[in-house]
């Protein structure tokens, strides 16, 4: 959604008129009982926003515009991303936390359980975002996050070694072998496995972690096991035996194999494209080739902004989120700071003039949001180890059945 300046001005007027109570609740002092009340309240009201320290400059324009047009100051506090979630959970109940915090959608289960995040009214603007972004921003049927970026895996292809995209997993391996490569395809694993990277293949066998209902992921509908999950595990074991998947290959080893030209295909995210281009590789972005006749859907991670449940400036905070951070200008500014596909459709279209971004955007249409429900923690606890053991020769059906039983027991 792009909001024109006139629309912003009207929104600012409406918010300014509502901020008298918000300003008083925020501890700015009693509102004066004279004709200058609104003006003084506007000047004393401040929104506190925690952001990734590397995104402060990208958001300063939106913050300045909001202060100029609505009379509400926006204080951007740069923090280490690793600290934001825990600090938010700890400080919001005390009244010391921010009005808004930047974070990842898969925090939602924990934030909601702790009661520190408030629903966000997007109204008609919700239709202006990528579908996967709104799905990720929704928890238990309610939107809690203003999304700004979508990130997913795709296959990087060395076009000099293999000029055309592969239509299937087997075709990909064959194309690499025809190019004279012993290891056509690499994906990071490691001793404890890496289910995030292998999830596209698991979905291709019809074995997502959880089923869904109208409210989102359904923790009572565990779908990781059964015949489909066991079929995936069997295939995984076969790929391990053939050396296609290898727990000795971690992220650094996979990366170096692609950069050295020893592998033509690399399943990874946009964060590694720059290294490949800096190495002089002509990179194309392909969908994850499926080992079945179903689509291989990677996880999507969505980044956005959360509204504190204890914010005493919720009207202003909501306006700033929806009508300022939810504009094409602001989302493109964040894109330029991080080179991650914007969540707003108009901004995503503009960013997709870059063929690399366009490639990830296309794969993103096949992605699914990473589950944010608390029960997902029990899945992560057992999932990677099970996959690693199957790759290394464990009986795939028995090991997958144990994984399923372990997760069921942990979820209770």
C-alpha positions as CSV (number, residue, x, y, z in Angstrom):
1,X,0.0,0.0,0.0
2,X,1.3,3.4,-0.9
3,X,-0.2,6.3,1.1
4,X,-0.1,9.7,-0.5
5,X,0.8,12.8,1.4
6,X,-2.7,14.0,1.6
7,X,-3.8,10.7,3.1
8,X,-0.9,10.9,5.6
9,X,-1.9,14.4,6.6
10,X,-5.5,13.4,7.4
11,X,-4.2,10.4,9.3
12,X,-1.9,12.7,11.3
13,X,-4.7,15.1,12.1
14,X,-6.9,12.2,13.3
15,X,-4.1,10.8,15.5
16,X,-3.1,14.2,16.9
17,X,-6.7,14.7,18.1
18,X,-6.7,11.3,19.8
19,X,-3.3,11.6,21.4
20,X,-4.4,13.6,24.5
21,X,-5.1,10.5,26.5
22,X,-2.2,8.6,25.0
23,X,0.2,11.4,26.0
24,X,-1.1,11.6,29.6
25,X,-1.0,7.8,29.9
26,X,2.6,7.9,28.7
27,X,3.6,9.9,31.8
28,X,4.0,13.2,30.0
29,X,2.0,15.0,32.6
30,X,-1.7,16.2,32.9
31,X,-3.1,17.7,29.7
32,X,-3.5,21.5,30.1
33,X,-7.1,22.7,30.2
34,X,-6.8,25.4,27.6
35,X,-6.9,25.8,23.8
36,X,-3.2,24.7,23.5
37,X,-3.8,21.2,25.0
38,X,-3.5,19.3,21.7
39,X,-0.4,21.2,20.6
40,X,1.4,20.6,24.0
41,X,0.4,16.9,24.1
42,X,1.6,16.3,20.6
43,X,5.0,17.8,21.4
44,X,5.3,15.7,24.5
45,X,4.3,12.3,23.1
46,X,7.1,10.1,22.0
47,X,7.0,6.6,20.4
48,X,9.9,4.4,21.4
49,X,10.9,1.9,18.7
50,X,13.5,-0.9,19.1
51,X,15.1,-1.8,15.9
52,X,18.0,-3.8,14.6
53,X,21.0,-1.5,15.0
54,X,21.8,-1.8,11.3
55,X,18.3,-0.5,10.3
56,X,18.2,2.7,12.3
57,X,19.3,4.9,9.3
58,X,16.8,3.2,7.0
59,X,13.9,4.1,9.3
60,X,15.0,7.6,10.2
61,X,13.1,9.1,7.2
62,X,9.8,7.6,8.3
63,X,10.4,8.7,11.9
64,X,11.2,12.3,10.9
65,X,8.1,12.4,8.6
66,X,5.8,11.2,11.3
67,X,7.1,13.7,13.8
68,X,6.7,16.5,11.3
69,X,3.2,15.6,10.2
70,X,1.7,14.2,13.4
71,X,3.6,16.1,16.0
72,X,4.7,12.8,17.6
73,X,8.4,12.2,18.1
74,X,9.8,8.7,17.2
75,X,12.8,7.6,19.1
76,X,14.6,4.8,17.3
77,X,16.8,2.7,19.6
78,X,19.3,0.4,17.8
79,X,19.7,-2.9,19.5
80,X,21.4,-6.2,18.9
81,X,18.8,-8.4,17.1
82,X,19.7,-11.3,19.4
83,X,18.6,-9.3,22.4
84,X,15.3,-7.8,21.2
85,X,12.9,-10.7,21.8
86,X,14.0,-11.5,25.4
87,X,14.3,-7.9,26.4
88,X,10.9,-7.2,25.0
89,X,9.3,-10.1,26.9
90,X,11.0,-9.0,30.1
91,X,10.4,-5.3,29.9
92,X,6.9,-4.9,28.4
93,X,5.1,-6.2,31.6
94,X,7.1,-3.6,33.7
95,X,6.0,-0.7,31.6
96,X,9.7,0.0,30.6
97,X,9.6,-1.6,27.2
98,X,9.1,0.1,23.8
99,X,5.9,0.9,22.0
100,X,7.1,-1.0,19.0
101,X,9.8,-3.6,18.4
102,X,11.3,-5.1,15.3
103,X,11.6,-8.8,15.0
104,X,10.9,-12.1,13.3
105,X,7.4,-13.7,12.8
106,X,8.4,-16.9,14.4
107,X,8.7,-15.1,17.7
108,X,4.9,-14.7,17.7
109,X,4.1,-17.8,19.6
110,X,6.3,-16.8,22.5
111,X,5.3,-13.2,22.4
112,X,1.6,-14.1,22.4
113,X,2.0,-16.7,25.2
114,X,3.7,-14.0,27.3
115,X,1.0,-11.5,26.6
116,X,3.4,-8.8,25.4
117,X,2.1,-8.2,21.9
118,X,-1.1,-6.4,20.8
119,X,-3.3,-7.1,17.8
120,X,-2.6,-4.8,14.8
121,X,-5.4,-3.4,12.8
122,X,-4.2,-3.3,9.2
123,X,-7.7,-2.8,7.7
124,X,-7.8,-2.6,3.9
125,X,-4.0,-2.3,3.7
126,X,-3.6,-6.0,4.4
127,X,-4.4,-6.7,0.8
128,X,-1.4,-4.8,-0.3
129,X,1.1,-7.3,1.2
130,X,2.4,-10.5,-0.1
131,X,0.2,-13.4,0.9
132,X,2.9,-15.3,2.7
133,X,3.7,-12.1,4.7
134,X,0.2,-11.7,6.0
135,X,0.0,-15.5,6.8
136,X,3.2,-15.2,8.8
137,X,2.0,-12.0,10.6
138,X,-1.1,-13.9,11.7
139,X,-1.2,-15.9,14.9
140,X,-4.3,-17.8,16.0
141,X,-6.4,-16.0,13.4
142,X,-5.2,-12.5,14.5
143,X,-2.7,-10.2,12.8
144,X,0.0,-9.1,15.3
145,X,2.8,-7.9,13.1
146,X,3.4,-5.2,10.4
147,X,5.6,-7.2,7.9
148,X,8.4,-5.5,6.1
149,X,10.6,-8.3,4.6
150,X,10.3,-11.9,3.3
151,X,13.2,-14.3,3.2
152,X,13.3,-17.8,1.8
153,X,15.7,-20.4,0.4
154,X,16.2,-21.0,-3.3
155,X,18.8,-22.8,-5.5
156,X,21.7,-20.8,-6.7
157,X,22.9,-22.0,-10.0
158,X,26.3,-21.4,-11.7
159,X,25.1,-20.6,-15.2
160,X,28.5,-21.2,-16.7
161,X,28.5,-24.8,-15.6
162,X,24.8,-25.4,-16.1
163,X,23.0,-22.9,-18.4
164,X,19.4,-24.0,-17.8
165,X,17.3,-24.6,-14.7
166,X,16.5,-28.2,-13.8
167,X,12.9,-29.4,-13.8
168,X,13.4,-32.0,-11.1
169,X,15.8,-33.1,-8.4
170,X,17.2,-36.0,-10.5
171,X,17.6,-33.7,-13.5
172,X,19.6,-31.3,-11.4
173,X,22.0,-34.0,-10.3
174,X,22.3,-35.3,-13.9
175,X,23.0,-31.8,-15.2
176,X,25.8,-31.4,-12.7
177,X,27.3,-34.8,-13.6
178,X,27.1,-33.9,-17.3
179,X,29.2,-30.8,-16.4
180,X,31.8,-33.1,-15.0
181,X,31.2,-32.5,-11.3
182,X,31.5,-35.1,-8.7
183,X,29.3,-33.1,-6.3
184,X,26.8,-31.3,-8.5
185,X,24.6,-30.1,-5.6
186,X,25.5,-28.8,-2.1
187,X,23.4,-27.9,0.9
188,X,24.6,-27.4,4.4
189,X,23.9,-30.1,7.0
190,X,26.3,-30.7,9.9
191,X,26.5,-33.3,12.6
192,X,23.0,-32.4,14.0
193,X,21.3,-32.1,10.6
194,X,19.6,-29.0,9.2
195,X,15.8,-29.5,8.8
196,X,15.4,-25.9,7.7
197,X,17.3,-26.5,4.6
198,X,15.8,-29.9,3.9
199,X,12.2,-28.9,4.5
200,X,11.4,-28.2,0.8
201,X,12.1,-31.8,0.0
202,X,10.0,-33.0,3.0
203,X,7.0,-31.0,1.8
204,X,7.4,-32.5,-1.7
205,X,6.5,-35.8,-0.1
206,X,3.4,-34.3,1.5
207,X,4.8,-34.4,5.0
208,X,4.6,-30.8,6.4
209,X,5.2,-30.5,10.1
210,X,1.7,-29.4,11.0
211,X,-1.6,-29.1,9.2
212,X,-3.5,-25.8,9.1
213,X,-6.9,-24.5,9.8
214,X,-8.6,-21.1,9.5
215,X,-6.6,-19.8,12.4
216,X,-3.2,-21.0,11.0
217,X,-1.0,-23.9,12.0
218,X,-2.8,-26.5,14.1
219,X,-0.6,-28.1,16.8
220,X,-3.1,-31.0,17.2
221,X,-2.6,-32.0,13.5
222,X,1.0,-33.3,13.4
223,X,1.7,-34.4,9.8
224,X,5.4,-35.0,10.0
225,X,5.0,-38.8,10.3
226,X,2.8,-41.4,8.7
227,X,3.4,-42.9,5.2
228,X,4.4,-39.6,3.6
229,X,6.9,-38.8,6.3
230,X,8.4,-42.3,6.1
231,X,8.6,-42.0,2.3
232,X,10.6,-38.8,2.7
233,X,12.8,-40.5,5.3
234,X,13.4,-43.4,2.9
235,X,14.4,-41.0,0.1
236,X,16.6,-39.1,2.5
237,X,18.4,-42.3,3.4
238,X,19.0,-43.1,-0.2
239,X,20.4,-39.6,-0.9
240,X,22.7,-40.1,2.2
241,X,23.9,-43.4,0.9
242,X,24.6,-41.9,-2.5
243,X,26.6,-39.0,-0.9
244,X,24.2,-36.3,-2.1
245,X,23.5,-35.3,1.5
246,X,26.4,-35.4,3.8
247,X,26.5,-34.4,7.5
248,X,30.2,-33.5,7.1
249,X,29.2,-30.6,4.9
250,X,28.4,-27.6,7.0
251,X,27.6,-24.1,5.8
252,X,31.2,-23.1,5.2
253,X,32.1,-26.2,3.3
254,X,29.0,-25.9,1.1
255,X,29.7,-22.3,0.4
256,X,33.3,-23.0,-0.6
257,X,32.3,-25.8,-2.9
258,X,30.1,-23.5,-4.9
259,X,32.5,-20.6,-4.9
260,X,35.3,-22.9,-6.2
261,X,33.1,-24.3,-9.0
262,X,33.1,-27.8,-7.5
263,X,29.3,-27.6,-7.3
264,X,26.9,-26.1,-9.8
265,X,23.9,-25.9,-7.5
266,X,23.7,-24.6,-3.9
267,X,20.5,-24.5,-1.8
268,X,20.9,-21.4,0.3
269,X,19.4,-18.0,1.0
270,X,19.9,-14.4,-0.3
271,X,22.5,-13.8,2.4
272,X,25.0,-15.8,0.3
273,X,24.4,-14.3,-3.1
274,X,26.9,-11.5,-2.6
275,X,29.8,-13.9,-1.9
276,X,29.0,-15.9,-5.1
277,X,28.9,-12.7,-7.2
278,X,32.1,-11.4,-5.6
279,X,33.8,-14.6,-6.7
280,X,32.9,-13.8,-10.3
281,X,30.1,-16.4,-10.6
282,X,27.2,-15.6,-12.9
283,X,24.3,-16.7,-10.6
284,X,20.8,-17.6,-11.5
285,X,18.1,-18.2,-8.8
286,X,16.0,-21.3,-9.3
287,X,13.1,-23.0,-7.5
288,X,14.0,-25.9,-5.3
289,X,13.8,-28.9,-7.7
290,X,11.3,-31.5,-6.4
291,X,12.1,-35.2,-6.1
292,X,8.4,-35.9,-6.6
293,X,5.5,-34.5,-8.6
294,X,4.6,-32.1,-5.8
295,X,6.1,-28.6,-5.2
296,X,9.1,-28.4,-2.9
297,X,8.1,-25.5,-0.6
298,X,10.8,-23.9,1.5
299,X,10.1,-22.1,4.8
300,X,9.6,-18.4,4.6
301,X,10.8,-16.2,7.4
302,X,9.1,-12.8,7.6
303,X,10.4,-9.8,9.5
304,X,8.3,-7.0,10.9
305,X,7.3,-4.8,13.7
306,X,5.3,-5.7,16.9
307,X,3.0,-3.4,18.9
308,X,3.5,-3.7,22.7
309,X,0.4,-4.8,24.6
310,X,1.3,-2.3,27.3
311,X,2.0,0.7,25.0
312,X,0.1,3.8,26.3
313,X,0.4,5.3,22.8
314,X,-1.3,2.5,20.8
315,X,-3.2,4.8,18.5
316,X,-0.1,6.7,17.4
317,X,2.0,3.6,17.3
318,X,-0.6,1.9,15.0
319,X,-0.8,4.9,12.8
320,X,3.0,5.0,12.5
321,X,3.2,1.3,11.7
322,X,0.4,1.1,9.1
323,X,0.7,4.5,7.4
324,X,4.4,5.2,7.6
325,X,6.3,1.9,7.9
326,X,3.7,0.3,5.6
327,X,4.5,2.6,2.7
328,X,6.5,1.7,-0.4
329,X,9.0,4.4,0.4
330,X,9.8,3.0,3.9
331,X,9.8,-0.6,2.8
332,X,12.2,0.1,0.0
333,X,14.5,2.0,2.4
334,X,14.6,-1.2,4.5
335,X,15.2,-3.2,1.4
336,X,18.2,-1.1,0.5
337,X,19.6,-1.6,4.0
338,X,19.2,-5.4,4.0
339,X,18.6,-6.5,0.3
340,X,15.7,-8.7,1.4
341,X,12.5,-8.8,-0.6
342,X,10.0,-6.3,0.8
343,X,6.7,-7.6,2.2
344,X,4.6,-4.9,0.6
345,X,3.7,-6.0,-2.9
346,X,4.3,-2.6,-4.5
347,X,7.8,-2.4,-3.0
348,X,8.5,-6.1,-3.8
349,X,7.6,-5.3,-7.5
350,X,10.0,-2.4,-7.5
351,X,12.8,-4.4,-5.9
352,X,12.2,-7.2,-8.3
353,X,13.8,-5.1,-11.1
354,X,16.9,-6.9,-9.8
355,X,16.8,-10.4,-11.3
356,X,18.3,-11.9,-8.1
357,X,15.5,-10.4,-6.0
358,X,13.0,-11.4,-8.7
359,X,14.2,-15.0,-8.5
360,X,13.8,-15.2,-4.7
361,X,10.4,-13.6,-5.0
362,X,9.3,-16.2,-7.5
363,X,10.4,-19.0,-5.3
364,X,8.8,-17.2,-2.4
365,X,5.4,-17.8,-4.0
366,X,6.0,-21.5,-3.3
367,X,7.1,-21.0,0.3
368,X,5.2,-21.5,3.5
369,X,5.6,-19.5,6.7
370,X,7.8,-21.2,9.4
371,X,5.4,-22.2,12.1
372,X,5.4,-19.7,15.0
373,X,3.3,-21.9,17.4
374,X,5.1,-22.8,20.7
375,X,4.9,-26.5,19.9
376,X,7.4,-26.0,17.0
377,X,10.1,-25.9,19.7
378,X,9.5,-29.6,20.4
379,X,9.9,-30.3,16.7
380,X,13.2,-28.6,16.4
381,X,14.5,-30.4,19.4
382,X,14.3,-33.8,17.7
383,X,14.0,-33.1,14.0
384,X,17.6,-32.4,12.9
385,X,19.2,-35.3,14.8
386,X,16.7,-37.7,13.3
387,X,17.5,-36.5,9.8
388,X,21.3,-36.7,10.4
389,X,21.0,-40.3,11.6
390,X,18.9,-41.3,8.6
391,X,21.5,-39.7,6.3
392,X,24.2,-41.6,8.1
393,X,22.5,-45.0,7.6
394,X,19.9,-45.5,10.4
395,X,16.8,-47.4,9.3
396,X,14.7,-44.6,7.9
397,X,11.2,-45.9,8.7
398,X,12.1,-46.8,12.3
399,X,14.0,-43.6,12.9
400,X,11.2,-41.5,11.5
401,X,8.6,-43.3,13.6
402,X,10.7,-42.6,16.7
403,X,11.0,-38.9,15.7
404,X,7.2,-38.7,15.4
405,X,6.7,-40.4,18.7
406,X,9.2,-38.1,20.4
407,X,7.5,-35.0,19.1
408,X,4.0,-36.3,20.0
409,X,5.2,-37.0,23.5
410,X,6.8,-33.6,23.9
411,X,3.8,-31.8,22.6
412,X,1.6,-33.8,24.9
